[in-house]
Amino acid sequence: MKCEHCTRKECSKKTKTDDQESLSADAPSPAQENGEKGEFHKLADAKIFLSDCLACDSCVTAEEGVQLSQQNAKDFFRVLNLNKKCDTSKHKVLVVSVCPQSLPYFAAKFNLSVTEASRRLCGFLKSLGWVRYAERVLGRPITAHLCTAKSPQQVMGSLVKDYFARQQNLSPEKIFHVIVAPCYDKKLEALQEGSLPTLHGSRGTDCVLTSGEIAQIMEQGDLSVKDAAIDTLFGDLKEDKVTRHDGASSDGHLAHIFRHAAKELFNEDVEEVTYRALRNKDFQEVTLEKNGEVVLRFAVAYGFRNIQNMILKLKKGKFPYHFVEVLACAGGCLNGRGQAQTPEGHADKALLRQMEGIYADIPVRRPESSAHVQGLYQEWLEGINSPKAREVLHTTYQSQERGAHSLDIKW
């Protein structure tokens, strides 16, 4: 059977095998192994399958599949239950980071403004691809071209487990860091973090919950964002409203790097980045012209069909782009499979259109204009181009051979 997300002739992506079912249903969570139950235990029955991820299953081994199945609400509730016990030595500080593309989902779902939804979500929580595919399937010809900048999730993990831990005089092991994300690929990314050396000596992200899983927790607990108490997103810091980075619906790397390259290489100040759709709306181009000549050519490639076409051209030496922002999710991060889905597992197009409008209306603030970001560079990273900044904000990639223990052998 052929998967709609790739161009291979065979793919088991669309078929949930018995092995996949058992990985999701039978893998014991840490709470089960310790025999721990509590008032939150009954809410932790949500399961995910490897086919929910947009990356092909050959990126995941059987052992990783078990670990992936444990990236769910049960681990989240395990920490909540531990924190209610009298033995404070087992308590953990719970830190939750929310991806900006998750906020429009809650705003649209509960008919709130983004700022109000984020504050109520914060109050409630106080009461949670592509790189993997390149490393596992495409190998060295592609990994050599990957940008070394860490993902926002990895950077946030370092911020929480290193900077925040030192600010609060805590060891990293005493912090349980939860990411709320729009897609399941972030669960795979969290697994990968465990195999990488870190400045703070521990995994930056302990658990990833999708926006949909948080909404399910709310529904099972008969509590919605609308009913939650209002809280602030950034503690004692004063913020009037939520802002976002530049970019249509995703990470915003292209817009940021394009402006920086235009200024550094050609002394051109680019105020507005203009995207031009080529093959389809998920493959768009951004160019900079000087004296009638194109001197910068960037692109965004979302979804595996566009990724495959990009890889084929790159291997043939017919790829004209200096930089490409690549995402496994067709439609970008807002269209992540962890949110805006119908009960039948299809994209909720009406809700998605509403989310796109909400996201577009969020005011944009460039990171270089943020006093807090500049302060972190000086106080935490010892300067913008310091050795510590390069260590904390950059990573390396490895080409890994696909073995016979992969969950998906046939292509």
C-alpha positions as a Markdown table, in Angstrom:
| # | Residue | x | y | z |
|---|---|---|---|---|
| 1 | Met | 0.0 | 0.0 | 0.0 |
| 2 | Lys | 1.3 | 3.4 | -0.9 |
| 3 | Cys | 1.4 | 6.2 | 1.7 |
| 4 | Glu | 0.2 | 9.6 | 0.6 |
| 5 | His | 3.1 | 11.2 | 2.4 |
| 6 | Cys | 5.9 | 9.7 | 0.3 |
| 7 | Thr | 6.7 | 8.4 | -3.2 |
| 8 | Arg | 7.8 | 4.9 | -2.4 |
| 9 | Lys | 6.1 | 2.0 | -4.0 |
| 10 | Glu | 5.2 | 0.2 | -0.8 |
| 11 | Cys | 4.7 | 1.5 | 2.7 |
| 12 | Ser | 3.1 | 0.0 | 5.8 |
| 13 | Lys | 2.3 | 3.5 | 7.0 |
| 14 | Lys | -1.5 | 3.2 | 6.5 |
| 15 | Thr | -1.8 | -0.2 | 8.1 |
| 16 | Lys | -1.7 | -0.6 | 11.8 |
| 17 | Thr | 0.0 | -4.0 | 12.3 |
| 18 | Asp | -0.4 | -6.2 | 15.4 |
| 19 | Asp | 3.1 | -5.1 | 16.4 |
| 20 | Gln | 2.2 | -1.5 | 16.2 |
| 21 | Glu | -1.0 | -2.0 | 18.2 |
| 22 | Ser | 0.9 | -3.8 | 20.9 |
| 23 | Leu | 3.6 | -1.1 | 21.1 |
| 24 | Ser | 0.9 | 1.4 | 21.8 |
| 25 | Ala | -1.4 | -0.6 | 24.0 |
| 26 | Asp | 1.0 | -2.8 | 26.0 |
| 27 | Ala | 4.0 | -0.7 | 26.7 |
| 28 | Pro | 4.1 | 0.0 | 30.4 |
| 29 | Ser | 4.4 | 3.6 | 31.5 |
| 30 | Pro | 6.6 | 4.5 | 34.5 |
| 31 | Ala | 3.5 | 5.0 | 36.5 |
| 32 | Gln | 2.3 | 1.4 | 35.8 |
| 33 | Glu | 5.7 | -0.1 | 36.6 |
| 34 | Asn | 5.8 | 1.6 | 40.0 |
| 35 | Gly | 2.1 | 0.7 | 40.7 |
| 36 | Glu | 1.3 | 4.4 | 41.2 |
| 37 | Lys | -2.3 | 5.6 | 41.0 |
| 38 | Gly | -3.8 | 8.9 | 41.9 |
| 39 | Glu | -6.7 | 11.2 | 41.1 |
| 40 | Phe | -5.2 | 11.9 | 37.7 |
| 41 | His | -4.7 | 8.3 | 36.8 |
| 42 | Lys | -8.1 | 7.7 | 35.2 |
| 43 | Leu | -7.6 | 10.6 | 32.8 |
| 44 | Ala | -4.4 | 9.1 | 31.2 |
| 45 | Asp | -5.8 | 6.5 | 28.8 |
| 46 | Ala | -5.1 | 8.3 | 25.5 |
| 47 | Lys | -2.9 | 6.3 | 23.1 |
| 48 | Ile | -1.1 | 7.1 | 19.9 |
| 49 | Phe | 0.1 | 5.0 | 17.1 |
| 50 | Leu | 3.3 | 5.3 | 15.0 |
| 51 | Ser | 1.1 | 5.9 | 12.0 |
| 52 | Asp | -0.1 | 9.1 | 13.6 |
| 53 | Cys | 3.4 | 10.5 | 12.8 |
| 54 | Leu | 4.0 | 12.0 | 9.4 |
| 55 | Ala | 7.5 | 10.5 | 9.2 |
| 56 | Cys | 7.6 | 7.0 | 7.7 |
| 57 | Asp | 7.9 | 4.2 | 10.3 |
| 58 | Ser | 11.3 | 3.2 | 9.1 |
| 59 | Cys | 12.7 | 6.1 | 11.1 |
| 60 | Val | 11.6 | 4.3 | 14.3 |
| 61 | Thr | 13.1 | 1.1 | 15.7 |
| 62 | Ala | 11.0 | -1.3 | 17.8 |
| 63 | Glu | 12.8 | -0.2 | 21.0 |
| 64 | Glu | 12.1 | 3.4 | 20.1 |
| 65 | Gly | 8.5 | 2.6 | 19.4 |
| 66 | Val | 8.1 | 1.4 | 23.0 |
| 67 | Gln | 9.7 | 4.7 | 24.2 |
| 68 | Leu | 7.5 | 6.7 | 21.9 |
| 69 | Ser | 4.4 | 5.0 | 23.3 |
| 70 | Gln | 5.4 | 6.2 | 26.8 |
| 71 | Gln | 5.5 | 9.9 | 25.6 |
| 72 | Asn | 1.9 | 10.4 | 26.7 |
| 73 | Ala | -0.2 | 11.9 | 29.5 |
| 74 | Lys | 0.5 | 9.0 | 31.9 |
| 75 | Asp | 4.0 | 10.2 | 32.5 |
| 76 | Phe | 2.7 | 13.7 | 33.0 |
| 77 | Phe | 0.2 | 12.5 | 35.6 |
| 78 | Arg | 2.8 | 10.4 | 37.3 |
| 79 | Val | 4.7 | 13.6 | 38.2 |
| 80 | Leu | 1.5 | 15.3 | 39.3 |
| 81 | Asn | 0.7 | 12.4 | 41.6 |
| 82 | Leu | 4.2 | 12.3 | 43.0 |
| 83 | Asn | 4.1 | 16.0 | 43.8 |
| 84 | Lys | 0.9 | 15.4 | 45.9 |
| 85 | Lys | 2.8 | 13.0 | 48.2 |
| 86 | Cys | 4.4 | 14.0 | 51.5 |
| 87 | Asp | 7.9 | 12.8 | 50.5 |
| 88 | Thr | 9.2 | 16.1 | 49.0 |
| 89 | Ser | 12.5 | 14.5 | 48.0 |
| 90 | Lys | 10.5 | 12.9 | 45.1 |
| 91 | His | 8.8 | 16.1 | 44.0 |
| 92 | Lys | 9.7 | 17.7 | 40.7 |
| 93 | Val | 9.3 | 21.2 | 39.4 |
| 94 | Leu | 6.9 | 21.0 | 36.5 |
| 95 | Val | 7.7 | 23.3 | 33.6 |
| 96 | Val | 5.5 | 23.4 | 30.5 |
| 97 | Ser | 6.5 | 25.0 | 27.2 |
| 98 | Val | 3.8 | 25.7 | 24.6 |
| 99 | Cys | 4.6 | 25.9 | 20.9 |
| 100 | Pro | 3.2 | 29.1 | 19.3 |
| 101 | Gln | 1.3 | 27.0 | 16.7 |
| 102 | Ser | -0.6 | 25.3 | 19.4 |
| 103 | Leu | -2.2 | 28.5 | 20.8 |
| 104 | Pro | -4.5 | 29.1 | 17.7 |
| 105 | Tyr | -5.9 | 25.6 | 18.2 |
| 106 | Phe | -7.1 | 26.4 | 21.7 |
| 107 | Ala | -8.2 | 29.8 | 20.7 |
| 108 | Ala | -10.3 | 28.5 | 17.8 |
| 109 | Lys | -11.6 | 25.5 | 19.7 |
| 110 | Phe | -12.8 | 27.5 | 22.7 |
| 111 | Asn | -13.7 | 30.7 | 20.9 |
| 112 | Leu | -11.2 | 32.9 | 22.8 |
| 113 | Ser | -8.5 | 35.4 | 21.8 |
| 114 | Val | -5.0 | 34.0 | 21.6 |
| 115 | Thr | -3.9 | 36.0 | 24.6 |
| 116 | Glu | -6.9 | 34.9 | 26.7 |
| 117 | Ala | -6.5 | 31.3 | 25.6 |
| 118 | Ser | -2.8 | 31.2 | 26.5 |
| 119 | Arg | -3.4 | 32.7 | 29.9 |
| 120 | Arg | -6.2 | 30.3 | 30.7 |
| 121 | Leu | -4.2 | 27.4 | 29.3 |
| 122 | Cys | -1.4 | 28.5 | 31.7 |
| 123 | Gly | -3.8 | 28.5 | 34.6 |
| 124 | Phe | -5.2 | 25.0 | 33.6 |
| 125 | Leu | -1.7 | 23.5 | 33.3 |
| 126 | Lys | -0.7 | 24.7 | 36.8 |
| 127 | Ser | -3.6 | 22.7 | 38.2 |
| 128 | Leu | 1.8 | 19.7 | 29.8 |
| 129 | Gly | 10.3 | 14.5 | 11.3 |
| 130 | Trp | 12.2 | 15.8 | 9.0 |
| 131 | Val | 15.6 | 15.5 | 10.6 |
| 132 | Arg | 14.9 | 11.9 | 11.7 |
| 133 | Tyr | 14.0 | 11.0 | 8.1 |
| 134 | Ala | 17.2 | 12.7 | 6.8 |
| 135 | Glu | 19.4 | 10.8 | 9.3 |
| 136 | Arg | 17.7 | 7.4 | 9.1 |
| 137 | Val | 16.8 | 7.2 | 5.4 |
| 138 | Leu | 18.6 | 9.8 | 3.3 |
| 139 | Gly | 22.0 | 9.6 | 4.9 |
| 140 | Arg | 25.3 | 11.5 | 4.5 |
| 141 | Pro | 24.6 | 13.2 | 1.2 |
| 142 | Ile | 21.8 | 15.1 | 2.9 |
| 143 | Thr | 22.8 | 15.4 | 6.5 |
| 144 | Ala | 25.9 | 17.3 | 5.4 |
| 145 | His | 23.6 | 20.1 | 4.3 |
| 146 | Leu | 21.4 | 20.3 | 7.4 |
| 147 | Cys | 21.5 | 23.6 | 9.4 |
| 148 | Thr | 23.2 | 23.0 | 12.7 |
| 149 | Ala | 20.9 | 25.4 | 14.6 |
| 150 | Lys | 18.9 | 23.5 | 17.3 |
| 151 | Ser | 15.2 | 23.3 | 17.0 |
| 152 | Pro | 13.1 | 25.6 | 19.3 |
| 153 | Gln | 12.2 | 22.5 | 21.4 |
| 154 | Gln | 15.9 | 21.7 | 21.9 |
| 155 | Val | 16.8 | 25.3 | 22.7 |
| 156 | Met | 13.9 | 25.5 | 25.2 |
| 157 | Gly | 15.1 | 22.3 | 26.8 |
| 158 | Ser | 18.5 | 23.8 | 27.4 |
| 159 | Leu | 16.9 | 27.1 | 28.7 |
| 160 | Val | 14.8 | 25.2 | 31.2 |
| 161 | Lys | 17.3 | 22.6 | 32.4 |
| 162 | Asp | 20.3 | 24.9 | 32.4 |
| 163 | Tyr | 19.4 | 28.6 | 32.8 |
| 164 | Phe | 16.1 | 28.2 | 34.7 |
| 165 | Ala | 17.5 | 25.4 | 36.9 |
| 166 | Arg | 20.5 | 27.6 | 38.0 |
| 167 | Gln | 18.2 | 30.6 | 38.5 |
| 168 | Gln | 16.0 | 28.5 | 40.8 |
| 169 | Asn | 19.0 | 26.7 | 42.4 |
| 170 | Leu | 17.7 | 23.3 | 41.2 |
| 171 | Ser | 19.4 | 20.3 | 39.7 |
| 172 | Pro | 18.1 | 19.5 | 36.2 |
| 173 | Glu | 16.9 | 16.1 | 37.5 |
| 174 | Lys | 14.4 | 17.9 | 39.8 |
| 175 | Ile | 12.7 | 19.5 | 36.8 |
| 176 | Phe | 10.1 | 17.7 | 34.6 |
| 177 | His | 9.9 | 19.6 | 31.4 |
| 178 | Val | 6.7 | 19.1 | 29.2 |
| 179 | Ile | 6.3 | 20.4 | 25.7 |
| 180 | Val | 2.8 | 21.1 | 24.2 |
| 181 | Ala | 3.2 | 20.7 | 20.5 |
| 182 | Pro | 1.0 | 20.5 | 17.3 |
| 183 | Cys | 2.5 | 17.3 | 16.0 |
| 184 | Tyr | 3.7 | 13.8 | 17.0 |
| 185 | Asp | 7.1 | 14.3 | 15.4 |
| 186 | Lys | 8.1 | 16.3 | 18.4 |
| 187 | Lys | 7.8 | 13.1 | 20.4 |
| 188 | Leu | 10.5 | 11.5 | 18.2 |
| 189 | Glu | 12.6 | 14.6 | 18.6 |
| 190 | Ala | 12.4 | 14.3 | 22.4 |
| 191 | Leu | 13.7 | 10.7 | 22.1 |
| 192 | Gln | 16.6 | 11.8 | 20.0 |
| 193 | Glu | 17.5 | 14.4 | 22.6 |
| 194 | Gly | 18.3 | 11.6 | 25.0 |
| 195 | Ser | 21.2 | 10.3 | 22.8 |
| 196 | Leu | 22.8 | 13.8 | 22.4 |
| 197 | Pro | 25.4 | 15.3 | 24.8 |
| 198 | Thr | 24.0 | 18.3 | 26.7 |
| 199 | Leu | 25.5 | 21.1 | 28.7 |
| 200 | His | 23.3 | 20.3 | 31.7 |
| 201 | Gly | 23.8 | 16.5 | 31.5 |
| 202 | Ser | 20.1 | 15.5 | 31.2 |
| 203 | Arg | 17.5 | 15.3 | 28.5 |
| 204 | Gly | 16.0 | 18.8 | 27.8 |
| 205 | Thr | 12.4 | 17.5 | 27.2 |
| 206 | Asp | 10.9 | 14.8 | 29.5 |
| 207 | Cys | 7.5 | 14.5 | 27.9 |
| 208 | Val | 5.7 | 15.8 | 24.7 |
| 209 | Leu | 2.0 | 16.1 | 24.7 |
| 210 | Thr | 0.1 | 17.3 | 21.6 |
| 211 | Ser | -2.5 | 20.0 | 21.6 |
| 212 | Gly | -5.1 | 17.4 | 21.0 |
| 213 | Glu | -4.0 | 15.3 | 24.0 |
| 214 | Ile | -4.3 | 18.4 | 26.2 |
| 215 | Ala | -7.8 | 19.0 | 24.9 |
| 216 | Gln | -8.6 | 15.4 | 25.6 |
| 217 | Ile | -7.4 | 15.7 | 29.1 |
| 218 | Met | -9.7 | 18.7 | 29.5 |
| 219 | Glu | -12.7 | 16.8 | 28.1 |
| 220 | Gln | -12.1 | 13.8 | 30.3 |
| 221 | Gly | -11.7 | 16.0 | 33.3 |
| 222 | Asp | -14.8 | 18.0 | 32.5 |
| 223 | Leu | -12.8 | 21.2 | 32.4 |
| 224 | Ser | -12.0 | 23.4 | 29.5 |
| 225 | Val | -9.7 | 26.4 | 28.9 |
| 226 | Lys | -12.7 | 28.7 | 29.3 |
| 227 | Asp | -13.2 | 27.3 | 32.9 |
| 228 | Ala | -9.6 | 27.6 | 33.9 |
| 229 | Ala | -8.2 | 30.4 | 36.1 |
| 230 | Ile | -6.3 | 33.2 | 34.3 |
| 231 | Asp | -2.6 | 33.1 | 34.8 |
| 232 | Thr | 0.4 | 34.8 | 33.2 |
| 233 | Leu | 2.6 | 33.1 | 30.7 |
| 234 | Phe | 5.9 | 34.5 | 31.9 |
| 235 | Gly | 5.7 | 34.6 | 35.6 |
| 236 | Asp | 6.6 | 38.0 | 37.0 |
| 237 | Leu | 7.4 | 39.5 | 33.5 |
| 238 | Lys | 4.8 | 41.9 | 32.3 |
| 239 | Glu | 3.3 | 41.1 | 29.0 |
| 240 | Asp | 0.2 | 42.7 | 27.4 |
| 241 | Lys | -0.4 | 40.2 | 24.7 |
| 242 | Val | 1.0 | 37.2 | 22.9 |
| 243 | Thr | 3.4 | 37.8 | 20.0 |
| 244 | Arg | 5.0 | 35.4 | 17.5 |
| 245 | His | 8.0 | 35.2 | 15.2 |
| 246 | Asp | 7.7 | 35.9 | 11.5 |
| 247 | Gly | 6.6 | 33.2 | 9.1 |
| 248 | Ala | 3.3 | 32.0 | 7.6 |
| 249 | Ser | 2.5 | 29.1 | 10.0 |
| 250 | Ser | 5.7 | 27.4 | 11.1 |
| 251 | Asp | 9.1 | 27.9 | 12.6 |
| 252 | Gly | 10.0 | 31.2 | 10.9 |
| 253 | His | 13.6 | 30.2 | 10.2 |
| 254 | Leu | 13.5 | 31.2 | 6.6 |
| 255 | Ala | 12.4 | 34.8 | 7.2 |
| 256 | His | 14.9 | 35.4 | 10.0 |
| 257 | Ile | 17.9 | 33.9 | 8.1 |
| 258 | Phe | 16.8 | 35.6 | 4.8 |
| 259 | Arg | 16.9 | 39.0 | 6.5 |
| 260 | His | 20.2 | 38.4 | 8.2 |
| 261 | Ala | 21.8 | 37.1 | 5.0 |
| 262 | Ala | 20.5 | 40.0 | 3.0 |
| 263 | Lys | 22.0 | 42.5 | 5.5 |
| 264 | Glu | 25.3 | 40.7 | 6.1 |
| 265 | Leu | 26.1 | 39.7 | 2.5 |
| 266 | Phe | 24.5 | 42.5 | 0.5 |
| 267 | Asn | 23.8 | 45.3 | 3.0 |
| 268 | Glu | 20.1 | 45.2 | 2.1 |
| 269 | Asp | 17.4 | 45.8 | 4.7 |
| 270 | Val | 14.4 | 43.5 | 4.0 |
| 271 | Glu | 11.3 | 44.7 | 5.8 |
| 272 | Glu | 8.7 | 42.3 | 4.3 |
| 273 | Val | 9.6 | 38.8 | 3.1 |
| 274 | Thr | 7.4 | 37.9 | 0.0 |
| 275 | Tyr | 6.6 | 34.2 | -0.6 |
| 276 | Arg | 5.8 | 33.0 | -4.1 |
| 277 | Ala | 4.1 | 29.7 | -4.6 |
| 278 | Leu | 5.6 | 27.5 | -7.3 |
| 279 | Arg | 4.6 | 23.8 | -7.6 |
| 280 | Asn | 2.0 | 24.1 | -4.9 |
| 281 | Lys | 1.2 | 26.2 | -1.9 |
| 282 | Asp | 3.5 | 24.0 | 0.2 |
| 283 | Phe | 6.5 | 24.8 | -2.0 |
| 284 | Gln | 7.2 | 28.5 | -2.1 |
| 285 | Glu | 10.2 | 30.6 | -3.1 |
| 286 | Val | 11.7 | 33.8 | -1.7 |
| 287 | Thr | 14.3 | 35.8 | -3.7 |
| 288 | Leu | 16.5 | 38.8 | -3.3 |
| 289 | Glu | 17.5 | 40.8 | -6.4 |
| 290 | Lys | 20.3 | 43.3 | -6.8 |
| 291 | Asn | 21.1 | 45.1 | -10.0 |
| 292 | Gly | 18.6 | 42.9 | -11.8 |
| 293 | Glu | 20.3 | 39.7 | -10.6 |
| 294 | Val | 18.9 | 37.1 | -8.1 |
| 295 | Val | 21.6 | 37.0 | -5.4 |
| 296 | Leu | 19.6 | 35.0 | -2.8 |
| 297 | Arg | 17.1 | 32.2 | -3.5 |
| 298 | Phe | 15.4 | 30.6 | -0.5 |
| 299 | Ala | 12.4 | 28.1 | -0.4 |
| 300 | Val | 10.0 | 26.4 | 1.9 |
| 301 | Ala | 9.2 | 22.7 | 1.4 |
| 302 | Tyr | 6.4 | 21.3 | 3.5 |
| 303 | Gly | 5.1 | 17.7 | 3.3 |
| 304 | Phe | 6.9 | 14.5 | 2.0 |
| 305 | Arg | 6.0 | 14.9 | -1.6 |
| 306 | Asn | 7.8 | 18.2 | -1.8 |
| 307 | Ile | 10.7 | 16.9 | 0.3 |
| 308 | Gln | 11.2 | 13.9 | -2.1 |
| 309 | Asn | 11.2 | 16.3 | -5.1 |
| 310 | Met | 13.7 | 18.5 | -3.4 |
| 311 | Ile | 16.0 | 15.5 | -2.6 |
| 312 | Leu | 15.9 | 14.2 | -6.1 |
| 313 | Lys | 17.0 | 17.6 | -7.5 |
| 314 | Leu | 19.6 | 18.0 | -4.9 |
| 315 | Lys | 21.2 | 14.6 | -5.7 |
| 316 | Lys | 21.2 | 15.5 | -9.4 |
| 317 | Gly | 22.9 | 18.8 | -8.7 |
| 318 | Lys | 19.9 | 20.8 | -10.1 |
| 319 | Phe | 18.9 | 22.5 | -6.9 |
| 320 | Pro | 19.2 | 26.3 | -7.1 |
| 321 | Tyr | 18.4 | 27.2 | -3.5 |
| 322 | His | 20.8 | 28.6 | -0.9 |
| 323 | Phe | 18.5 | 27.7 | 2.0 |
| 324 | Val | 15.3 | 25.6 | 2.4 |
| 325 | Glu | 12.9 | 25.5 | 5.4 |
| 326 | Val | 11.8 | 21.9 | 5.5 |
| 327 | Leu | 8.9 | 20.4 | 7.5 |
| 328 | Ala | 7.3 | 17.0 | 7.4 |
| 329 | Cys | 3.8 | 18.4 | 7.9 |
| 330 | Ala | 2.0 | 19.4 | 4.7 |
| 331 | Gly | 0.6 | 22.9 | 5.4 |
| 332 | Gly | 3.2 | 23.6 | 8.1 |
| 333 | Cys | 3.0 | 23.4 | 11.9 |
| 334 | Leu | -0.6 | 24.6 | 12.2 |
| 335 | Asn | -1.6 | 21.5 | 10.3 |
| 336 | Gly | 0.2 | 19.1 | 12.6 |
| 337 | Arg | -1.5 | 15.8 | 13.1 |
| 338 | Gly | -1.7 | 16.4 | 16.9 |
| 339 | Gln | -4.4 | 19.0 | 16.5 |
| 340 | Ala | -7.3 | 20.1 | 14.4 |
| 341 | Gln | -8.3 | 16.5 | 13.6 |
| 342 | Thr | -11.8 | 15.1 | 13.2 |
| 343 | Pro | -12.8 | 12.0 | 15.2 |
| 344 | Glu | -12.2 | 10.0 | 12.0 |
| 345 | Gly | -8.6 | 11.1 | 11.9 |
| 346 | His | -8.8 | 13.6 | 9.0 |
| 347 | Ala | -7.9 | 17.3 | 9.0 |
| 348 | Asp | -10.6 | 19.5 | 10.3 |
| 349 | Lys | -10.4 | 22.0 | 7.4 |
| 350 | Ala | -12.9 | 24.5 | 8.8 |
| 351 | Leu | -11.1 | 24.6 | 12.2 |
| 352 | Leu | -7.7 | 24.9 | 10.4 |
| 353 | Arg | -8.9 | 27.9 | 8.3 |
| 354 | Gln | -10.0 | 29.5 | 11.5 |
| 355 | Met | -6.6 | 28.8 | 13.2 |
| 356 | Glu | -4.7 | 30.2 | 10.2 |
| 357 | Gly | -6.7 | 33.5 | 10.5 |
| 358 | Ile | -6.0 | 33.6 | 14.2 |
| 359 | Tyr | -2.3 | 33.0 | 13.8 |
| 360 | Ala | -2.0 | 35.6 | 11.0 |
| 361 | Asp | -3.5 | 38.2 | 13.4 |
| 362 | Ile | -1.0 | 37.6 | 16.2 |
| 363 | Pro | 1.5 | 40.5 | 16.2 |
| 364 | Val | 5.0 | 39.7 | 15.0 |
| 365 | Arg | 8.0 | 40.6 | 17.1 |
| 366 | Arg | 11.5 | 39.8 | 15.8 |
| 367 | Pro | 13.7 | 38.1 | 18.3 |
| 368 | Glu | 16.6 | 40.6 | 17.8 |
| 369 | Ser | 14.3 | 43.3 | 19.0 |
| 370 | Ser | 13.5 | 41.5 | 22.3 |
| 371 | Ala | 15.3 | 42.9 | 25.4 |
| 372 | His | 14.7 | 39.5 | 27.1 |
| 373 | Val | 16.4 | 37.6 | 24.3 |
| 374 | Gln | 19.4 | 40.0 | 24.3 |
| 375 | Gly | 19.6 | 39.6 | 28.1 |
| 376 | Leu | 19.7 | 35.8 | 27.8 |
| 377 | Tyr | 22.6 | 36.1 | 25.3 |
| 378 | Gln | 24.6 | 38.2 | 27.8 |
| 379 | Glu | 23.6 | 36.6 | 31.1 |
| 380 | Trp | 23.3 | 32.9 | 30.0 |
| 381 | Leu | 25.3 | 32.5 | 26.8 |
| 382 | Glu | 28.2 | 34.9 | 27.5 |
| 383 | Gly | 27.6 | 36.8 | 24.2 |
| 384 | Ile | 26.1 | 36.2 | 20.8 |
| 385 | Asn | 29.1 | 34.5 | 19.2 |
| 386 | Ser | 30.6 | 33.0 | 22.3 |
| 387 | Pro | 31.8 | 29.3 | 22.5 |
| 388 | Lys | 28.9 | 28.7 | 25.0 |
| 389 | Ala | 26.4 | 30.1 | 22.5 |
| 390 | Arg | 27.7 | 27.7 | 19.8 |
| 391 | Glu | 27.6 | 24.8 | 22.2 |
| 392 | Val | 24.1 | 25.4 | 23.5 |
| 393 | Leu | 22.4 | 26.6 | 20.3 |
| 394 | His | 23.9 | 24.2 | 17.7 |
| 395 | Thr | 23.9 | 20.5 | 17.2 |
| 396 | Thr | 25.4 | 17.8 | 15.0 |
| 397 | Tyr | 23.7 | 15.1 | 12.8 |
| 398 | Gln | 24.6 | 11.5 | 12.1 |
| 399 | Ser | 23.8 | 9.3 | 9.2 |
| 400 | Gln | 22.5 | 6.0 | 10.5 |
| 401 | Glu | 22.1 | 2.8 | 8.5 |
| 402 | Arg | 18.6 | 1.3 | 8.5 |
| 403 | Gly | 18.7 | -2.1 | 10.3 |
| 404 | Ala | 16.5 | -5.2 | 10.2 |
| 405 | His | 15.0 | -4.1 | 13.5 |
| 406 | Ser | 13.2 | -1.2 | 11.9 |
| 407 | Leu | 9.4 | -1.3 | 12.3 |
| 408 | Asp | 9.0 | -0.7 | 8.5 |
| 409 | Ile | 11.3 | -2.7 | 6.3 |
| 410 | Lys | 9.5 | -2.6 | 2.9 |
| 411 | Trp | 9.3 | 0.6 | 0.9 |
